[in-house]
Amino acid sequence: MTYQNLKSDKEQFKIQFEKRIKLFIFDLIKFIEALPESRTIRMVSDQLIRSGTSIGANYFEARAASSRNDFANFFRHSLKSANESKFWLEILIENNKGNAQEANKLLKEVAEIANIFGSSLLTLKSVGNNF
C-alpha cells in the first residue's frame, strides 16, 4: 500500500464516519419525535437530543481544530456525549418507552461510534502527546 492509498483510505473513513454520525442523529430525531408525550419523556428526550447531537457538533469542531490537543479535546467531548446518549437510550429501553427495535438499533450504533472515538483517542495518545 502506498502513502497515497493510505491517505485516500483515511479520507474515505472520515467521510463515511461523518455520514454515519449524521445518520445516527437523523434516526435519533425520528425516534425521539415518535416517543409518547409526557413530562418525564420530554425531560429524558431533551437530554438525549442534546447529547446525541453534541456527538456530531463536537466531531465537526474537531475537524477544524487549531491544534492536536484541541482536536483530542473535541473527540473527548464527542465520546462523553456518546456515552451519555447510551445512558438515556438505556433508560428509555428499560422503561419500555418508544419503539424497542429502533431504540436498540440506536444504542448499538452509538456504542460503535463511541468505540471509534475511544480507539481514536488511544491512537492519538500512543503516537504523541499525552492526552
N, C-alpha and C positions, 0 to 999 in steps of 0.2 A: 504494500500500500504506500502510495506516495504522500508527501506532505499535502499536496493539492486535494487528494481524495480524502485525507483525514480532515482537512479544513471543511470540505464540502459535507462530509458526514456530520460534523459538529453543527454546521449551519442548518442542515436538514433536521437534526434533532431539535434545535432551538425553535425552528418553525413549527414542527409537529407538537412540541411541548406547549408552545404558545396557543396553538389551536386547541389542544387538549384542555388547557386551563379555561379558555373561553367557553368551550362546550360544557365543561363541568358547571360553570357559572350559569349558562343559559338553562341547563337542565335543573339546576338548583332553584332558579327563579320560577320555572314552571311548577316544580314540586311544591314550593312554598305558596304559590298562588292558588294551588288546589287544596291546601290544608283547610280543615274546618275552622269556622270563626269562633273564637273565644278569647277572653282576655289573656289567659295563660299561653295559648298557642301563639297569639300575636307577640307576646313578650319573647318567647323562645324563637319564633321565626325572625323577629327583628335581630336578635343576637346572631342567628345562623346566617342571615343575609349579609350582615356586617363582616363576619369572619370569612364567609365564603368569597365575597367579592374582594376582600382585602388580600387574598392569595394572589389574585391577578394584578391588583393595583401595585403591590409591592414587587412582584415579578417584573412588571413594566418599568418601575422605578430602578430596579437593579440593572436593567439593560442600559440605562442612561447614567449609571453611577460614575462618579468622577475619580474613584479610587477603588482598589481591590478591597479595602476594609469597608468602604461604603457599599460595595456590591454584596459582600458577605452579610452585612447588617440587614439589607433588604431581603436577602434569601432567608435569614433567620426569622424575620417578621413573617414572611410567607409560610415558613414551616410552622411557626406558632399559630398562625391563622388556620392552617390546615388541621392542626391538632385540635384547635378549639371547634372547628366545624365538625370534626369527628365526634366530639363530645355532644354537641347539640343534636346531631343526627341520631346518636345512640339514645338520647333522652326521648326523642320522638318515637323511635322504633320500640323502645322498651315500654312506652305508654300507648302503643298501638294507634298512633296518630299519623294520618297520611297513608299513602299507598306504600305498603311494606316492601314490595318488589322494587319500586323506584327508590325508596329510602336506602335499601341495602345496596343497590347499584351505585348510588351516590357515595355511600360510605366506603365501598370498595375503591371507587375511583379516587376519592380524596385521600385515602390511605396510601394508594400508589403514588399520588402526587407528592404527599408528604415524604415518602421514601426517596423520591427523586431529589427533593430539596435536601434531605438529610445526607444522602450519598454525595451530593454536590458539595455540601459544606465540609464533609470529611475529606473529599478530594482537595478542596482549597486549603484545608489545614495541612494536609500532608505534603503539598507542593510548595509551601511557602510560609508566609507569616502565620504566627499562631493566632488563629481567630478564636 
